[in-house]
């Protein structure tokens, strides 16, 4: 089996929510992204803290995959391009379908739409 640099299909996701947001009581996310190399789940660039991109910059891990139900794409930090048809990574391939978006439940401010990054 050939390998693609930056993708390790054997590594499961780190959890069902953004690792860094869940470490505090006041952070929240809009959408989730999964590192295709180490499984780190972080929040998207529209989220206030952009933890997925920060993880990529800090580690040099080049590829993230959407961790949203029904989405099948990857983003390459190296080429700054989207690719449809994500590689099959270790399950699960998204957060639980009943998990609220944005999340986590109970932390999202009522004016969350005004707080998103454009």
N, CA, C and O atoms as a GROMACS GRO file, in nm:
protein
  472
    1UNK      N    1   0.085  -0.119   0.000
    1UNK     CA    2   0.000   0.000   0.000
    1UNK      C    3   0.089   0.124   0.000
    1UNK      O    4   0.181   0.134   0.080
    2UNK      N    5   0.061   0.217  -0.088
    2UNK     CA    6   0.139   0.340  -0.092
    2UNK      C    7   0.090   0.437   0.014
    2UNK      O    8  -0.027   0.436   0.052
    3UNK      N    9   0.180   0.519   0.060
    3UNK     CA   10   0.143   0.617   0.162
    3UNK      C   11   0.147   0.756   0.102
    3UNK      O   12   0.223   0.783   0.008
    4UNK      N   13   0.065   0.841   0.156
    4UNK     CA   14   0.062   0.981   0.115
    4UNK      C   15   0.120   1.062   0.229
    4UNK      O   16   0.070   1.053   0.342
    5UNK      N   17   0.223   1.141   0.205
    5UNK     CA   18   0.281   1.221   0.314
    5UNK      C   19   0.175   1.308   0.380
    5UNK      O   20   0.098   1.377   0.313
    6UNK      N   21   0.172   1.304   0.513
    6UNK     CA   22   0.076   1.385   0.588
    6UNK      C   23  -0.055   1.316   0.617
    6UNK      O   24  -0.144   1.376   0.678
    7UNK      N   25  -0.069   1.191   0.573
    7UNK     CA   26  -0.192   1.116   0.598
    7UNK      C   27  -0.156   0.982   0.661
    7UNK      O   28  -0.077   0.906   0.605
    8UNK      N   29  -0.213   0.955   0.777
    8UNK     CA   30  -0.197   0.826   0.843
    8UNK      C   31  -0.337   0.770   0.866
    8UNK      O   32  -0.404   0.809   0.961
    9UNK      N   33  -0.382   0.679   0.779
    9UNK     CA   34  -0.519   0.629   0.789
    9UNK      C   35  -0.546   0.542   0.911
    9UNK      O   36  -0.661   0.508   0.936
   10UNK      N   37  -0.444   0.507   0.987
   10UNK     CA   38  -0.464   0.420   1.103
   10UNK      C   39  -0.495   0.495   1.232
   10UNK      O   40  -0.536   0.434   1.331
   11UNK      N   41  -0.475   0.627   1.233
   11UNK     CA   42  -0.489   0.705   1.357
   11UNK      C   43  -0.633   0.753   1.374
   11UNK      O   44  -0.686   0.821   1.287
   12UNK      N   45  -0.696   0.719   1.485
   12UNK     CA   46  -0.834   0.765   1.509
   12UNK      C   47  -0.836   0.912   1.549
   12UNK      O   48  -0.734   0.967   1.588
   13UNK      N   49  -0.952   0.976   1.538
   13UNK     CA   50  -0.963   1.115   1.582
   13UNK      C   51  -0.940   1.127   1.733
   13UNK      O   52  -0.963   1.033   1.808
   14UNK      N   53  -0.896   1.244   1.775
   14UNK     CA   54  -0.865   1.267   1.916
   14UNK      C   55  -0.989   1.275   2.004
   14UNK      O   56  -0.978   1.268   2.127
   15UNK      N   57  -1.104   1.289   1.945
   15UNK     CA   58  -1.229   1.299   2.021
   15UNK      C   59  -1.340   1.347   1.931
   15UNK      O   60  -1.330   1.340   1.808
   16UNK      N   61  -1.447   1.397   1.992
   16UNK     CA   62  -1.563   1.442   1.914
   16UNK      C   63  -1.574   1.594   1.905
   16UNK      O   64  -1.665   1.646   1.840
   17UNK      N   65  -1.481   1.665   1.969
   17UNK     CA   66  -1.483   1.810   1.966
   17UNK      C   67  -1.342   1.866   1.961
   17UNK      O   68  -1.245   1.791   1.969
   18UNK      N   69  -1.332   1.997   1.948
   18UNK     CA   70  -1.202   2.064   1.943
   18UNK      C   71  -1.127   2.043   2.074
   18UNK      O   72  -1.176   2.078   2.182
   19UNK      N   73  -1.009   1.985   2.063
   19UNK     CA   74  -0.929   1.953   2.181
   19UNK      C   75  -0.907   2.077   2.268
   19UNK      O   76  -0.932   2.074   2.388
   20UNK      N   77  -0.860   2.186   2.207
   20UNK     CA   78  -0.826   2.305   2.284
   20UNK      C   79  -0.950   2.375   2.340
   20UNK      O   80  -0.948   2.422   2.454
   21UNK      N   81  -1.057   2.382   2.263
   21UNK     CA   82  -1.180   2.446   2.314
   21UNK      C   83  -1.235   2.370   2.434
   21UNK      O   84  -1.285   2.431   2.528
   22UNK      N   85  -1.225   2.239   2.431
   22UNK     CA   86  -1.278   2.159   2.541
   22UNK      C   87  -1.194   2.169   2.667
   22UNK      O   88  -1.240   2.132   2.776
   23UNK      N   89  -1.071   2.219   2.655
   23UNK     CA   90  -0.984   2.234   2.772
   23UNK      C   91  -1.022   2.354   2.859
   23UNK      O   92  -0.973   2.366   2.971
   24UNK      N   93  -1.108   2.440   2.808
   24UNK     CA   94  -1.149   2.558   2.884
   24UNK      C   95  -1.301   2.558   2.898
   24UNK      O   96  -1.370   2.478   2.835
   25UNK      N   97  -1.352   2.648   2.980
   25UNK     CA   98  -1.496   2.655   3.000
   25UNK      C   99  -1.563   2.762   2.914
   25UNK      O  100  -1.685   2.774   2.916
   26UNK      N  101  -1.483   2.839   2.839
   26UNK     CA  102  -1.543   2.952   2.768
   26UNK      C  103  -1.518   2.952   2.618
   26UNK      O  104  -1.554   3.049   2.551
   27UNK      N  105  -1.457   2.849   2.563
   27UNK     CA  106  -1.432   2.846   2.419
   27UNK      C  107  -1.533   2.756   2.350
   27UNK      O  108  -1.586   2.661   2.410
   28UNK      N  109  -1.560   2.786   2.224
   28UNK     CA  110  -1.657   2.711   2.146
   28UNK      C  111  -1.612   2.708   2.001
   28UNK      O  112  -1.523   2.783   1.961
   29UNK      N  113  -1.675   2.621   1.921
   29UNK     CA  114  -1.639   2.609   1.780
   29UNK      C  115  -1.761   2.619   1.690
   29UNK      O  116  -1.875   2.602   1.733
   30UNK      N  117  -1.731   2.648   1.563
   30UNK     CA  118  -1.835   2.649   1.460
   30UNK      C  119  -1.836   2.513   1.390
   30UNK      O  120  -1.932   2.437   1.404
   31UNK      N  121  -1.731   2.482   1.317
   31UNK     CA  122  -1.716   2.351   1.254
   31UNK      C  123  -1.585   2.288   1.297
   31UNK      O  124  -1.494   2.356   1.346
   32UNK      N  125  -1.575   2.157   1.278
   32UNK     CA  126  -1.458   2.083   1.322
   32UNK      C  127  -1.377   2.029   1.206
   32UNK      O  128  -1.431   1.994   1.101
   33UNK      N  129  -1.245   2.022   1.226
   33UNK     CA  130  -1.151   1.969   1.128
   33UNK      C  131  -1.061   1.868   1.198
   33UNK      O  132  -1.029   1.883   1.316
   34UNK      N  133  -1.020   1.767   1.125
   34UNK     CA  134  -0.938   1.658   1.179
   34UNK      C  135  -0.805   1.653   1.106
   34UNK      O  136  -0.801   1.653   0.983
   35UNK      N  137  -0.696   1.649   1.181
   35UNK     CA  138  -0.564   1.635   1.122
   35UNK      C  139  -0.554   1.494   1.063
   35UNK      O  140  -0.576   1.396   1.133
   36UNK      N  141  -0.519   1.486   0.936
   36UNK     CA  142  -0.510   1.356   0.869
   36UNK      C  143  -0.384   1.279   0.908
   36UNK      O  144  -0.371   1.161   0.875
   37UNK      N  145  -0.293   1.345   0.976
   37UNK     CA  146  -0.170   1.278   1.016
   37UNK      C  147  -0.177   1.222   1.158
   37UNK      O  148  -0.138   1.107   1.182
   38UNK      N  149  -0.227   1.302   1.254
   38UNK     CA  150  -0.225   1.257   1.393
   38UNK      C  151  -0.364   1.244   1.456
   38UNK      O  152  -0.374   1.197   1.570
   39UNK      N  153  -0.470   1.285   1.386
   39UNK     CA  154  -0.606   1.271   1.438
   39UNK      C  155  -0.655   1.386   1.524
   39UNK      O  156  -0.770   1.384   1.568
   40UNK      N  157  -0.571   1.486   1.547
   40UNK     CA  158  -0.612   1.602   1.629
   40UNK      C  159  -0.738   1.665   1.572
   40UNK      O  160  -0.743   1.697   1.453
   41UNK      N  161  -0.838   1.684   1.655
   41UNK     CA  162  -0.961   1.752   1.614
   41UNK      C  163  -0.954   1.895   1.666
   41UNK      O  164  -0.937   1.919   1.786
   42UNK      N  165  -0.967   1.990   1.572
   42UNK     CA  166  -0.963   2.132   1.607
   42UNK      C  167  -1.076   2.206   1.538
   42UNK      O  168  -1.143   2.151   1.451
   43UNK      N  169  -1.095   2.329   1.577
   43UNK     CA  170  -1.203   2.410   1.519
   43UNK      C  171  -1.156   2.479   1.390
   43UNK      O  172  -1.037   2.506   1.372
   44UNK      N  173  -1.252   2.506   1.303
   44UNK     CA  174  -1.225   2.563   1.171
   44UNK      C  175  -1.182   2.710   1.178
   44UNK      O  176  -1.187   2.772   1.284
   45UNK      N  177  -1.142   2.762   1.064
   45UNK     CA  178  -1.096   2.902   1.058
   45UNK      C  179  -1.208   3.003   1.077
   45UNK      O  180  -1.180   3.119   1.107
   46UNK      N  181  -1.333   2.963   1.061
   46UNK     CA  182  -1.444   3.054   1.091
   46UNK      C  183  -1.468   3.064   1.241
   46UNK      O  184  -1.529   3.160   1.288
   47UNK      N  185  -1.421   2.966   1.315
   47UNK     CA  186  -1.435   2.965   1.462
   47UNK      C  187  -1.346   3.072   1.523
   47UNK      O  188  -1.244   3.108   1.465
   48UNK      N  189  -1.383   3.124   1.639
   48UNK     CA  190  -1.304   3.231   1.700
   48UNK      C  191  -1.157   3.198   1.723
   48UNK      O  192  -1.072   3.286   1.712
   49UNK      N  193  -1.125   3.072   1.755
   49UNK     CA  194  -0.988   3.038   1.791
   49UNK      C  195  -0.906   2.966   1.685
   49UNK      O  196  -0.784   2.955   1.700
   50UNK      N  197  -0.967   2.917   1.581
   50UNK     CA  198  -0.898   2.858   1.466
   50UNK      C  199  -0.792   2.753   1.507
   50UNK      O  200  -0.680   2.756   1.457
   51UNK      N  201  -0.830   2.664   1.595
   51UNK     CA  202  -0.733   2.568   1.648
   51UNK      C  203  -0.681   2.467   1.547
   51UNK      O  204  -0.567   2.422   1.560
   52UNK      N  205  -0.759   2.430   1.445
   52UNK     CA  206  -0.709   2.334   1.345
   52UNK      C  207  -0.591   2.393   1.268
   52UNK      O  208  -0.490   2.326   1.248
   53UNK      N  209  -0.604   2.518   1.224
   53UNK     CA  210  -0.494   2.582   1.152
   53UNK      C  211  -0.374   2.605   1.242
   53UNK      O  212  -0.259   2.591   1.199
   54UNK      N  213  -0.399   2.641   1.367
   54UNK     CA  214  -0.288   2.660   1.462
   54UNK      C  215  -0.214   2.528   1.484
   54UNK      O  216  -0.092   2.527   1.495
   55UNK      N  217  -0.288   2.418   1.490
   55UNK     CA  218  -0.225   2.287   1.504
   55UNK      C  219  -0.137   2.257   1.382
   55UNK      O  220  -0.024   2.212   1.397
   56UNK      N  221  -0.190   2.283   1.264
   56UNK     CA  222  -0.113   2.259   1.142
   56UNK      C  223   0.014   2.341   1.137
   56UNK      O  224   0.120   2.291   1.099
   57UNK      N  225   0.006   2.468   1.176
   57UNK     CA  226   0.123   2.555   1.176
   57UNK      C  227   0.226   2.511   1.280
   57UNK      O  228   0.347   2.514   1.254
   58UNK      N  229   0.179   2.470   1.397
   58UNK     CA  230   0.271   2.433   1.506
   58UNK      C  231   0.340   2.299   1.480
   58UNK      O  232   0.455   2.279   1.520
   59UNK      N  233   0.270   2.207   1.414
   59UNK     CA  234   0.324   2.072   1.396
   59UNK      C  235   0.382   2.047   1.258
   59UNK      O  236   0.462   1.955   1.240
   60UNK      N  237   0.342   2.128   1.160
   60UNK     CA  238   0.382   2.101   1.023
   60UNK      C  239   0.299   1.994   0.956
   60UNK      O  240   0.329   1.953   0.844
   61UNK      N  241   0.194   1.948   1.023
   61UNK     CA  242   0.106   1.848   0.962
   61UNK      C  243   0.028   1.917   0.851
   61UNK      O  244  -0.042   2.015   0.877
   62UNK      N  245   0.038   1.868   0.728
   62UNK     CA  246  -0.007   1.945   0.612
   62UNK      C  247  -0.154   1.932   0.571
   62UNK      O  248  -0.201   2.013   0.492
   63UNK      N  249  -0.227   1.832   0.623
   63UNK     CA  250  -0.360   1.806   0.567
   63UNK      C  251  -0.464   1.792   0.678
   63UNK      O  252  -0.442   1.723   0.777
   64UNK      N  253  -0.577   1.860   0.659
   64UNK     CA  254  -0.691   1.842   0.748
   64UNK      C  255  -0.810   1.792   0.667
   64UNK      O  256  -0.822   1.817   0.547
   65UNK      N  257  -0.895   1.721   0.736
   65UNK     CA  258  -1.018   1.670   0.676
   65UNK      C  259  -1.136   1.727   0.753
   65UNK      O  260  -1.128   1.745   0.874
   66UNK      N  261  -1.244   1.754   0.681
   66UNK     CA  262  -1.365   1.796   0.751
   66UNK      C  263  -1.405   1.687   0.849
   66UNK      O  264  -1.396   1.568   0.818
   67UNK      N  265  -1.450   1.729   0.968
   67UNK     CA  266  -1.500   1.634   1.068
   67UNK      C  267  -1.649   1.659   1.091
   67UNK      O  268  -1.702   1.637   1.200
   68UNK      N  269  -1.715   1.706   0.984
   68UNK     CA  270  -1.858   1.732   0.987
   68UNK      C  271  -1.932   1.620   0.915
   68UNK      O  272  -1.886   1.573   0.811
   69UNK      N  273  -2.046   1.576   0.970
   69UNK     CA  274  -2.123   1.469   0.905
   69UNK      C  275  -2.157   1.504   0.761
   69UNK      O  276  -2.202   1.614   0.731
   70UNK      N  277  -2.136   1.407   0.671
   70UNK     CA  278  -2.173   1.424   0.531
   70UNK      C  279  -2.073   1.501   0.446
   70UNK      O  280  -2.095   1.515   0.326
   71UNK      N  281  -1.966   1.551   0.503
   71UNK     CA  282  -1.865   1.624   0.425
   71UNK      C  283  -1.748   1.532   0.394
   71UNK      O  284  -1.703   1.456   0.480
   72UNK      N  285  -1.701   1.539   0.270
   72UNK     CA  286  -1.597   1.448   0.223
   72UNK      C  287  -1.489   1.526   0.148
   72UNK      O  288  -1.475   1.511   0.026
   73UNK      N  289  -1.414   1.608   0.220
   73UNK     CA  290  -1.308   1.686   0.157
   73UNK      C  291  -1.190   1.701   0.251
   73UNK      O  292  -1.201   1.682   0.372
   74UNK      N  293  -1.077   1.735   0.191
   74UNK     CA  294  -0.956   1.765   0.267
   74UNK      C  295  -0.903   1.900   0.221
   74UNK      O  296  -0.935   1.947   0.112
   75UNK      N  297  -0.821   1.961   0.306
   75UNK     CA  298  -0.755   2.089   0.277
   75UNK      C  299  -0.606   2.068   0.298
   75UNK      O  300  -0.564   2.010   0.398
   76UNK      N  301  -0.528   2.114   0.203
   76UNK     CA  302  -0.384   2.107   0.215
   76UNK      C  303  -0.331   2.244   0.254
   76UNK      O  304  -0.350   2.342   0.182
   77UNK      N  305  -0.265   2.252   0.369
   77UNK     CA  306  -0.201   2.378   0.408
   77UNK      C  307  -0.085   2.412   0.313
   77UNK      O  308  -0.056   2.529   0.290
   78UNK      N  309  -0.020   2.308   0.259
   78UNK     CA  310   0.095   2.329   0.170
   78UNK      C  311   0.056   2.393   0.038
   78UNK      O  312   0.125   2.482  -0.012
   79UNK      N  313  -0.056   2.348  -0.020
   79UNK     CA  314  -0.098   2.401  -0.150
   79UNK      C  315  -0.212   2.501  -0.141
   79UNK      O  316  -0.246   2.566  -0.240
   80UNK      N  317  -0.271   2.515  -0.022
   80UNK     CA  318  -0.387   2.602   0.000
   80UNK      C  319  -0.501   2.567  -0.095
   80UNK      O  320  -0.562   2.654  -0.156
   81UNK      N  321  -0.528   2.435  -0.107
   81UNK     CA  322  -0.633   2.388  -0.195
   81UNK      C  323  -0.721   2.284  -0.126
   81UNK      O  324  -0.676   2.208  -0.040
   82UNK      N  325  -0.850   2.284  -0.168
   82UNK     CA  326  -0.944   2.182  -0.127
   82UNK      C  327  -0.936   2.066  -0.225
   82UNK      O  328  -0.908   2.085  -0.343
   83UNK      N  329  -0.962   1.946  -0.175
   83UNK     CA  330  -0.971   1.828  -0.258
   83UNK      C  331  -1.095   1.750  -0.214
   83UNK      O  332  -1.111   1.720  -0.096
   84UNK      N  333  -1.182   1.718  -0.310
   84UNK     CA  334  -1.300   1.636  -0.280
   84UNK      C  335  -1.259   1.490  -0.276
   84UNK      O  336  -1.160   1.450  -0.337
   85UNK      N  337  -1.337   1.412  -0.204
   85UNK     CA  338  -1.310   1.269  -0.196
   85UNK      C  339  -1.198   1.239  -0.099
   85UNK      O  340  -1.090   1.195  -0.140
   86UNK      N  341  -1.221   1.263   0.027
   86UNK     CA  342  -1.119   1.245   0.129
   86UNK      C  343  -1.075   1.099   0.139
   86UNK      O  344  -1.155   1.009   0.113
   87UNK      N  345  -0.950   1.076   0.176
   87UNK     CA  346  -0.904   0.939   0.198
   87UNK      C  347  -0.976   0.877   0.317
   87UNK      O  348  -1.019   0.949   0.408
   88UNK      N  349  -0.988   0.746   0.318
   88UNK     CA  350  -1.054   0.678   0.429
   88UNK      C  351  -0.961   0.676   0.549
   88UNK      O  352  -0.855   0.613   0.546
   89UNK      N  353  -1.001   0.744   0.655
   89UNK     CA  354  -0.925   0.747   0.779
   89UNK      C  355  -0.994   0.658   0.882
   89UNK      O  356  -1.108   0.616   0.861
   90UNK      N  357  -0.926   0.630   0.991
   90UNK     CA  358  -0.984   0.548   1.098
   90UNK      C  359  -1.115   0.611   1.147
   90UNK      O  360  -1.126   0.733   1.158
   91UNK      N  361  -1.212   0.528   1.174
   91UNK     CA  362  -1.343   0.575   1.221
   91UNK      C  363  -1.332   0.638   1.360
   91UNK      O  364  -1.241   0.606   1.437
   92UNK      N  365  -1.426   0.727   1.390
   92UNK     CA  366  -1.533   0.777   1.307
   92UNK      C  367  -1.484   0.888   1.214
   92UNK      O  368  -1.379   0.948   1.238
   93UNK      N  369  -1.562   0.916   1.108
   93UNK     CA  370  -1.521   1.018   1.013
   93UNK      C  371  -1.589   1.153   1.036
   93UNK      O  372  -1.573   1.246   0.957
   94UNK      N  373  -1.665   1.164   1.146
   94UNK     CA  374  -1.726   1.293   1.182
   94UNK      C  375  -1.762   1.289   1.330
   94UNK      O  376  -1.760   1.185   1.396
   95UNK      N  377  -1.796   1.408   1.381
   95UNK     CA  378  -1.850   1.411   1.517
   95UNK      C  379  -1.988   1.348   1.515
   95UNK      O  380  -2.046   1.332   1.408
   96UNK      N  381  -2.043   1.310   1.631
   96UNK     CA  382  -2.176   1.249   1.634
   96UNK      C  383  -2.281   1.340   1.570
   96UNK      O  384  -2.279   1.461   1.588
   97UNK      N  385  -2.370   1.280   1.497
   97UNK     CA  386  -2.471   1.356   1.424
   97UNK      C  387  -2.561   1.437   1.517
   97UNK      O  388  -2.614   1.540   1.477
   98UNK      N  389  -2.579   1.392   1.642
   98UNK     CA  390  -2.663   1.464   1.736
   98UNK      C  391  -2.587   1.571   1.816
   98UNK      O  392  -2.645   1.638   1.901
   99UNK      N  393  -2.459   1.586   1.788
   99UNK     CA  394  -2.380   1.691   1.854
   99UNK      C  395  -2.414   1.825   1.791
   99UNK      O  396  -2.413   1.836   1.668
  100UNK      N  397  -2.445   1.927   1.870
  100UNK     CA  398  -2.488   2.054   1.811
  100UNK      C  399  -2.376   2.126   1.736
  100UNK      O  400  -2.258   2.115   1.769
  101UNK      N  401  -2.417   2.201   1.634
  101UNK     CA  402  -2.328   2.288   1.557
  101UNK      C  403  -2.389   2.426   1.559
  101UNK      O  404  -2.502   2.442   1.512
  102UNK      N  405  -2.321   2.528   1.609
  102UNK     CA  406  -2.191   2.521   1.673
  102UNK      C  407  -2.198   2.451   1.809
  102UNK      O  408  -2.307   2.419   1.858
  103UNK      N  409  -2.083   2.427   1.868
  103UNK     CA  410  -2.079   2.355   1.994
  103UNK      C  411  -1.958   2.397   2.077
  103UNK      O  412  -1.882   2.483   2.034
  104UNK      N  413  -1.940   2.341   2.191
  104UNK     CA  414  -2.025   2.239   2.251
  104UNK      C  415  -2.150   2.299   2.315
  104UNK      O  416  -2.156   2.419   2.341
  105UNK      N  417  -2.247   2.216   2.339
  105UNK     CA  418  -2.374   2.260   2.397
  105UNK      C  419  -2.348   2.333   2.529
  105UNK      O  420  -2.268   2.290   2.612
  106UNK      N  421  -2.417   2.444   2.544
  106UNK     CA  422  -2.407   2.520   2.668
  106UNK      C  423  -2.299   2.626   2.670
  106UNK      O  424  -2.295   2.706   2.763
  107UNK      N  425  -2.212   2.629   2.570
  107UNK     CA  426  -2.104   2.728   2.568
  107UNK      C  427  -2.117   2.831   2.456
  107UNK      O  428  -2.045   2.932   2.457
  108UNK      N  429  -2.204   2.808   2.363
  108UNK     CA  430  -2.213   2.895   2.246
  108UNK      C  431  -2.293   3.020   2.281
  108UNK      O  432  -2.408   3.010   2.322
  109UNK      N  433  -2.232   3.139   2.265
  109UNK     CA  434  -2.304   3.262   2.298
  109UNK      C  435  -2.420   3.288   2.201
  109UNK      O  436  -2.417   3.243   2.087
  110UNK      N  437  -2.519   3.360   2.248
  110UNK     CA  438  -2.637   3.386   2.164
  110UNK      C  439  -2.603   3.467   2.039
  110UNK      O  440  -2.675   3.458   1.940
  111UNK      N  441  -2.496   3.544   2.044
  111UNK     CA  442  -2.456   3.625   1.927
  111UNK      C  443  -2.343   3.558   1.850
  111UNK      O  444  -2.261   3.628   1.790
  112UNK      N  445  -2.336   3.426   1.849
  112UNK     CA  446  -2.226   3.353   1.790
  112UNK      C  447  -2.200   3.388   1.645
  112UNK      O  448  -2.085   3.389   1.602
  113UNK      N  449  -2.305   3.417   1.568
  113UNK     CA  450  -2.286   3.449   1.426
  113UNK      C  451  -2.203   3.576   1.408
  113UNK      O  452  -2.127   3.588   1.312
  114UNK      N  453  -2.218   3.670   1.499
  114UNK     CA  454  -2.140   3.795   1.492
  114UNK      C  455  -1.994   3.772   1.528
  114UNK      O  456  -1.909   3.855   1.495
  115UNK      N  457  -1.963   3.663   1.594
  115UNK     CA  458  -1.828   3.635   1.642
  115UNK      C  459  -1.745   3.549   1.549
  115UNK      O  460  -1.627   3.525   1.575
  116UNK      N  461  -1.806   3.501   1.440
  116UNK     CA  462  -1.732   3.418   1.345
  116UNK      C  463  -1.630   3.499   1.268
  116UNK      O  464  -1.651   3.617   1.239
  117UNK      N  465  -1.518   3.434   1.235
  117UNK     CA  466  -1.418   3.496   1.147
  117UNK      C  467  -1.465   3.483   1.004
  117UNK      O  468  -1.523   3.382   0.965
  118UNK      N  469  -1.440   3.584   0.927
  118UNK     CA  470  -1.482   3.583   0.786
  118UNK      C  471  -1.376   3.526   0.696
  118UNK      O  472  -1.396   3.518   0.575
   0.00000   0.00000   0.00000
